[in-house]
Amino acid sequence: MLRNPRGLIAALLTTWFNLPAAVMLGGVGMVVGGIAGFAGGAFGGHNQAQSLAENIPLLSTLFGSALLQGGGILGMLVGIAAGAIGGFLVGLLLPWLFLAAASPAEGIGRFLGQLLVAGLCGVLYTIYGIAAEGWRLRILEGARPPSRRERALIEPILEDCARRMGLASVPKLMMSDDRSINAAAGSRHIIVNRGFLEQFQYETEPLAGVLCHELTHWRNADAISSFFIRGVALPLYLSYTVCSWLLQMTRGTIAFIILFITWPIIVSIRYVLMPLQAAGCRAAEYRADQGAVFAGHREGIRQVLIKIQDTFDGAATGWDLAILATHPASELRLDRLEEPGVEYTLPDADGPIAPTPVLITGSLARD
């Protein structure tokens, strides 16, 4: 549950330690500071110009106009920065400072109480996620038990991968009739899409590579880590879900009012919690790729990544693709899978990879 510390810290801050309030006060401070800074810079610069060149009308007008506009813009920028930082810190720290000033023991107790409730939410949601995973996969995502032929193909490979990785057991295998090229690992299941088998024409090496990847996710309990973080941030996630639904269902003035009221929640989720959680997920993907290398299926996972050059995230914007993506770019993952002493060039060949060894200090480099 602590495998993704960045995501967990973000969940605690955003949900239990005033981050939405701090974001709101930071936005208010930015607006107020910008207005005050513009006014102070503009009129201050104008008065200074008049005092410096009051006996020279032309210079007075020239300096006055330049300092009125330049000083106003500079003051506005300084005011925006100061107001945003000041408002954010006030919203984040002031409640705790008041509690500590009134009663240090009460402040510490409130802090520990928040951590306890957050941890309890995380644990309960994790238990729910593990217990309901099979039901959710079947009812909500359409997964099913494998057929006899699918078992005959996949289960021996899955058991061999587990043996190579030193695992005493394997998660339950389920199939999805989705035609997308994907596989996934939960807390108790591995799901393979029919689209993956069809795309690779039922070849064993790509299948072994992706099964090793998913077994590494399962062994590392990455799904449980995600459950726990989502449970810790569950109140904020629920609020965000309601806000997003209301914004989709409304238009015009009503949508603007809803956005005006709920924007601190949206900012806290999309620009703090989700980026930090996604960074931990991308690190988990790199670790899972190395699990395939450890099991001796480097070429299998490379074949998969070469074929799937798009991410699994369905990103719609640059922010989604660069910051919120839970999977790194396939090309960057391929970089980390290169065998030392072997030359990999573009474009990649179709089908199995046959990289060309290169000579290093008079000998062929090997693992």
Secondary structure, DSSP 8 states (H G I E B T S, - for coil): --S-HHHHHHHHHHHHSSHHHHHHHHHHHHHHHHHHHHHHHHHHHHHHHHHHSTT-HHHHHHHHHHHHHHHHHHHHHHHHHHHHHHHHHHHHHHHHHHHHHH-HHHHHHHHHHHHHHHHHHHHHHHHHHHHTHHHHHHHTT--B---HHHHHHHHHHHHHHHHHTT-S---EEEEE---SS-EEE-SSEEEEEHHHHHHTTT-HHHHHHHHHHHHHHHHTTHHHHHHHHHHHTHHHHHHHHHHHHHHHH--HHHHHHHHHHHHHHHHHIIIIIHHHHHHHHHHHHHHHHHHHHHTT-HHHHHHHHHH--S-SS---SHHIIIII-SS--HHHHHHHT--TTEE--SS--SSS---EE-EETTEE---
